[in-house]
């Protein structure tokens, strides 16, 4: 496995200034944002579409520091009920796959998106229960009329580009857990799989290793981000929480740097489970810790993960 990092938190600095810092820390791969909800400062699609020379220069810049580009990230909502938003995010997704092919990058990270409640809706509607019956009707419309048709076509386009789509299972979007991920993949094909980010699963009550075993080879990419659970808040109000992220004291859960939500034993189990199901790709740090500066959060995450990643695959088991 390689230790990687999503460079978006450093978007205010040129990539050429970020890379030597990351390399000194021991980061081996970078994930670059290309648009949608993700800042495209380090990989503006317009700079690379149809410009193989620019793509070559970007690859050489990263390779010059002994690093690789592990993925391009374009988190958006291509099934948004507003046709203008859907078109914009769809085009960013399509263009990202094209640039990924140019760069020789095999993974594009994104969201499944979330449609509206019905054909006349103007905003997305995330359904979390099946009663009253209108919610079941919404789910039927969203999946059968919007999500599955879109991702069946998207899976074929991804295959044509030679890339894998890694969908981040994120509440607020239609794919948010293992079941919804596998349902989408069954229609979209094997070019569409999961970006395994345990932080979004922890607060829903899921076990990281159980989710990994359920997903198996559907895991196309991994984000390293933790989530701290505020048991007292959950006992009072449950896990669904719409308070601002900065209101850490009163929130049911908060994103944290790895090791600050779950201990080393949990993360060792996660890394080992990934190896057991055959994942040997990049573990990409995603800094979203509101209690630490970007530099402190990244440096602590790197230090924490360095001793946990399994970097060498076993040969023969000598005692067997």
Residue pairs with C-beta under 8 A, 6 or more apart in sequence:
1 271
1 274
1 275
1 279
1 280
1 281
1 282
1 283
1 309
1 310
1 311
2 28
2 29
2 68
2 70
2 281
2 282
2 283
2 309
2 311
3 26
3 27
3 28
3 29
3 282
3 283
3 285
3 302
3 305
3 306
3 309
4 27
4 28
4 29
4 30
4 31
4 70
4 71
4 282
4 283
4 284
4 285
5 22
5 27
5 29
5 30
5 31
5 284
5 285
5 286
5 287
5 298
5 302
6 30
6 31
6 33
6 73
6 223
6 284
6 285
6 286
6 287
7 15
7 18
7 22
7 30
7 31
7 32
7 33
7 42
8 33
8 38
8 39
8 41
8 42
8 73
9 287
9 294
9 298
10 18
10 42
10 294
11 33
11 39
11 41
11 42
12 41
15 32
15 42
15 61
16 61
18 42
19 30
19 61
19 62
19 64
19 65
19 67
20 65
22 30
22 65
22 67
23 65
23 66
23 67
25 298
25 299
25 302
26 302
26 306
27 67
27 285
27 302
28 66
28 67
28 68
28 282
29 67
29 68
29 69
29 70
29 282
29 284
30 42
30 62
30 67
30 68
30 69
30 70
31 69
31 70
31 71
31 72
31 73
31 109
31 282
31 284
32 42
32 43
32 69
32 71
32 72
32 73
33 39
33 40
33 41
33 42
33 43
33 72
33 73
33 74
34 40
34 43
34 44
34 45
34 72
34 73
34 74
34 92
34 95
34 96
34 99
35 45
35 74
35 76
35 92
35 96
36 74
36 75
36 76
36 77
36 89
36 92
36 93
36 110
36 111
37 75
37 76
37 111
38 73
38 74
38 75
43 58
43 72
43 99
45 92
45 95
45 96
45 99
47 54
48 54
48 55
48 58
48 99
48 102
48 103
49 95
49 98
49 99
52 102
55 99
55 102
55 103
58 69
58 103
59 69
59 103
59 104
62 68
62 69
69 103
69 105
70 105
70 107
70 221
70 281
70 282
70 284
71 105
71 107
71 108
71 109
71 166
71 221
71 282
71 284
72 96
72 99
72 100
72 103
72 105
72 107
72 108
72 109
73 108
73 109
73 110
74 89
74 92
74 93
74 96
74 108
74 109
74 110
75 109
75 110
75 111
75 168
76 88
76 89
76 90
76 92
76 93
76 110
76 111
76 113
77 85
77 86
77 89
77 111
77 113
77 114
77 124
77 173
78 86
78 89
78 90
78 93
78 113
78 150
78 154
79 86
79 112
79 113
79 114
79 115
79 146
79 147
79 150
79 174
80 86
80 89
80 113
80 114
80 115
80 116
80 124
81 115
81 116
81 121
81 122
81 123
81 124
82 122
82 123
86 113
89 113
93 108
93 110
93 154
94 157
96 108
96 110
97 108
97 157
97 158
97 161
97 163
97 165
98 161
100 106
100 107
100 108
100 161
100 163
101 161
101 162
101 163
105 163
106 162
106 163
106 164
107 163
107 164
107 165
107 166
107 220
107 221
107 281
108 158
108 163
108 164
108 165
108 166
109 166
109 167
109 168
109 195
109 221
109 223
110 165
110 166
110 167
110 168
111 167
111 168
111 170
111 173
111 175
112 147
112 151
112 167
112 173
112 174
112 175
112 180
112 184
113 124
113 147
113 150
113 173
113 174
114 124
114 125
114 126
114 142
114 172
114 173
114 174
115 121
115 124
115 125
115 141
115 142
115 145
115 146
115 147
115 174
116 122
116 123
116 124
116 125
116 142
117 125
117 138
117 141
117 142
118 138
118 141
119 141
119 145
124 172
125 138
125 142
126 171
126 172
126 173
126 174
127 135
127 138
127 139
127 142
128 240
129 135
130 136
130 139
142 174
143 174
143 183
147 174
147 184
148 184
148 187
148 188
151 184
151 187
151 188
151 192
152 187
152 188
152 189
154 165
154 188
154 192
155 165
155 187
155 188
155 189
155 191
155 192
156 189
156 191
158 164
158 165
158 191
158 192
159 189
159 191
163 191
164 191
164 192
164 193
164 220
164 221
165 188
165 191
165 192
165 193
165 220
166 193
166 194
166 195
166 220
166 221
167 175
167 181
167 184
167 192
167 193
167 194
167 195
168 194
168 195
168 197
168 200
168 223
169 175
169 176
169 177
169 178
169 180
169 181
169 194
169 195
169 196
169 197
169 200
169 201
170 176
170 197
170 200
171 200
171 204
174 180
174 184
175 181
175 184
176 200
176 204
177 201
177 204
177 206
177 211
178 206
178 211
178 214
178 215
181 193
181 194
181 215
181 218
182 214
182 215
182 218
184 192
185 192
185 193
185 194
185 218
193 215
193 217
193 218
193 219
193 220
193 221
194 215
194 218
194 219
194 220
194 221
195 220
195 221
195 222
195 223
196 211
196 212
196 215
196 219
196 221
196 222
196 223
196 274
197 222
197 223
197 225
197 286
198 208
198 211
198 225
198 226
198 227
198 270
199 223
199 225
199 226
199 227
199 255
199 256
199 261
199 288
200 227
201 208
201 211
202 208
202 226
202 227
202 229
202 253
202 261
202 262
203 227
203 229
203 239
203 252
203 253
204 239
205 239
208 262
208 266
208 269
208 270
208 273
209 269
209 270
209 273
212 219
212 270
212 273
212 274
212 276
212 277
213 273
213 276
213 277
215 277
216 277
216 278
217 277
217 278
219 274
219 277
219 279
220 281
221 281
221 282
221 284
222 274
222 279
222 281
222 282
222 283
222 284
223 284
223 285
223 286
224 258
224 283
224 284
224 285
224 286
224 301
224 305
225 255
225 256
225 257
225 258
225 285
225 286
225 287
225 288
226 255
226 256
226 257
226 258
226 259
226 260
226 261
226 262
227 253
227 254
227 255
227 256
227 261
227 262
228 253
228 254
228 255
228 256
228 260
228 261
229 252
229 253
229 261
230 250
230 251
230 252
230 253
230 254
233 241
233 250
233 251
233 252
234 252
234 253
237 252
238 252
239 252
239 253
240 252
241 251
241 252
241 253
243 250
243 251
245 251
245 254
245 255
245 290
246 290
248 254
248 290
248 291
254 261
254 290
254 291
255 261
255 288
255 289
255 290
256 289
256 291
257 287
257 289
257 292
257 297
257 300
257 301
257 304
258 267
258 285
258 301
258 304
258 305
259 267
259 300
259 301
259 304
260 289
260 291
260 300
264 304
264 308
267 304
267 305
267 308
268 308
271 283
271 308
271 309
271 310
272 310
274 283
275 310
280 313
283 305
283 309
285 298
285 301
285 302
285 305
287 294
287 297
287 298
287 301
289 297
292 300
